[in-house]
Amino acid sequence: MKRLSAFYFSGTGNTRYIATLLCKKLSAAYETALCDVAQNADFSEQIRGADLILIAFPIYGSSPPIPIRAFVKKYAAALKGKSIAIAETQYFFSGDGAASMGRTLEKLGAKVVAAEHFNMPNNLADCKIFSVKNGEEIQRKLARADKRAEKFAAAILKGKQKRRGFHALPHAVGYYCQRKYWRKLEADKRSRLRVDQSRCVGCRLCEKSCPVSNLTVRAGKAEPQGKCVLCYRCVNLCPRKAISLIGKEPPAVQYRGPNA
Ligand SMILES: Cc1cc2nc3c(=O)[nH]c(=O)nc-3n(C[C@H](O)[C@H](O)[C@H](O)COP(=O)(O)O)c2cc1C
């Protein structure tokens, strides 16, 4: 049987949900391995032995997140010549989110055989213009994403090239509407995660769940270390709603993931 290695980064669970779903749907033709790139592991063997590689990530300002970019950079030589499918999750818009990573991979000599965007619930919880909606809204989005995953997996299995956003217009829109400004904002915000010390009770949930060990509890209070990757896991998990990043204040409603 052919082998599929799926590599994903997921802040709040949406991308893990999609990567898991795609692995399930592709398991008819592939033996699958699901790998979280935030795990401190050597993935060389999973790349070398794969007939197809799935790379899945959430979009941040039409850009792939830092941990996925770091993964691709680290394994650039191993990815050369590989067939790759890209699954990008977003709230509603990225222009060329999947293709922006696709172009990087193609420059490395990989072959992007498929790329798709999946609209998922919003996790940017402290940003007032995008409110978090839980309950039925999540179920509606998941039902639509499930259908899209079904079609995407079927196209891959049939060997159809389905490459979302690999055109000049989405490229221009993704770049000029977001990516051009995003990288500067990203660099700035990395060191600006805020913990409201009057609310923090030092429960360590943020420390334990941060994918890059950016939070450390000292003297009963969580302190950011300046290396945030903007995944919003801590903002959405904090039981005291003490953490904020892009918004001015911690969120009124938190996003607890697709399986909450
Ligand atoms: C910092 C940040 C920036 C985001 N930028 C966008 C965006 O440009 N377009 C969009 O549609 N969604 C955007 N989102 C929403 C997420 O991409 C979306 O909710 C994604 O499915 C979250 O995946 P995860 O649960 O695997 O982390 C952003 C979220 C965050 C945290």
The ligand as a Tripos MOL2 file, in Angstrom:
@<TRIPOS>MOLECULE
LIG
   31    33     1     0     0
SMALL
NO_CHARGES

@<TRIPOS>ATOM
      1 C1         -3.4290   35.4680   13.9760 C.3       1 LIG1
      2 C2         -4.5590   34.9670   13.1160 C.ar      1 LIG1
      3 C3         -4.7640   35.4790   11.8480 C.ar      1 LIG1
      4 C4         -5.8200   34.9960   11.0510 C.ar      1 LIG1
      5 N1         -5.9690   35.4640    9.7790 N.ar      1 LIG1
      6 C5         -6.9780   34.9950    9.0130 C.ar      1 LIG1
      7 C6         -7.1260   35.4470    7.6740 C.ar      1 LIG1
      8 O1         -6.3350   36.2210    7.1620 O.2       1 LIG1
      9 N2         -8.1880   34.9960    6.9590 N.ar      1 LIG1
     10 C7         -9.0950   34.1100    7.4860 C.ar      1 LIG1
     11 O2        -10.0480   33.7630    6.8020 O.2       1 LIG1
     12 N3         -8.9390   33.6170    8.7350 N.ar      1 LIG1
     13 C8         -7.9070   34.0330    9.5120 C.ar      1 LIG1
     14 N4         -7.7470   33.5420   10.7870 N.ar      1 LIG1
     15 C9         -8.6450   32.4760   11.2650 C.3       1 LIG1
     16 C10        -7.9730   31.1000   11.2400 C.3       1 LIG1
     17 O3         -7.1600   30.9360   10.1030 O.3       1 LIG1
     18 C11        -8.9700   29.9450   11.2930 C.3       1 LIG1
     19 O4         -9.8710   30.0920   12.3450 O.3       1 LIG1
     20 C12        -8.2370   28.6130   11.3490 C.3       1 LIG1
     21 O5         -9.1150   27.5910   10.9280 O.3       1 LIG1
     22 C13        -7.6970   28.2700   12.7300 C.3       1 LIG1
     23 O6         -7.1000   26.9970   12.6690 O.3       1 LIG1
     24 P1         -6.5590   26.1980   13.9340 P.3       1 LIG1
     25 O7         -7.7570   25.9400   14.8340 O.co2     1 LIG1
     26 O8         -6.0210   24.9280   13.3800 O.co2     1 LIG1
     27 O9         -5.5430   27.0150   14.5950 O.co2     1 LIG1
     28 C14        -6.6950   33.9990   11.5750 C.ar      1 LIG1
     29 C15        -6.4790   33.5130   12.8520 C.ar      1 LIG1
     30 C16        -5.4230   33.9630   13.6240 C.ar      1 LIG1
     31 C17        -5.2130   33.3840   14.9930 C.3       1 LIG1
@<TRIPOS>BOND
     1     1     2 1
     2     2     3 ar
     3     2    30 ar
     4     3     4 ar
     5     4     5 ar
     6     4    28 ar
     7     5     6 ar
     8     6     7 ar
     9     6    13 1
    10     7     8 2
    11     7     9 ar
    12     9    10 ar
    13    10    11 2
    14    10    12 ar
    15    12    13 ar
    16    13    14 ar
    17    14    15 1
    18    14    28 ar
    19    15    16 1
    20    16    17 1
    21    16    18 1
    22    18    19 1
    23    18    20 1
    24    20    21 1
    25    20    22 1
    26    22    23 1
    27    23    24 1
    28    24    25 2
    29    24    26 1
    30    24    27 1
    31    28    29 ar
    32    29    30 ar
    33    30    31 1
@<TRIPOS>SUBSTRUCTURE
     1 LIG1         1 GROUP 0 **** ****
